[in-house]
Amino acid sequence: MVKTPANHPQEPVAVDPGVETCATCHATTVTEWEQSKHGEQQLACTTCHQPIPRLSVLNTVKELC
């Protein structure tokens, strides 16, 4: 089970499909995205990932990529 970090916002965060929103908490992941084929194509994080909870829209990595 994933434990919520102590510094997690108490109030809901606005859902914005922009990468900048994800980078607020996931800077390393966004840096990796920028260097990937997904970043080259400017695919938003929410193309494949639901903002909260951390669940993939698709069931498996094979389906996802």
C-alpha positions, 0 to 999 in steps of 0.5 A: 500500500502506498503511504501518502507523504506528510507534505501532501496537500490537504485540499484537492488539487485542481486537475490540469492536464498540463505537464507543469501541474505534474512537475509540481510533485513529480519533477524527476518523472517529468524530466524523464518524460521530456527525454522520452518519445512521449515527451517528443510527441508532447503527450500529456501525463493524463493521456495514460495516467489518471491524476488521482489515484495513481492508476493507469487508464490501461491495465498493463504496460503492454497495452499502455505502450 
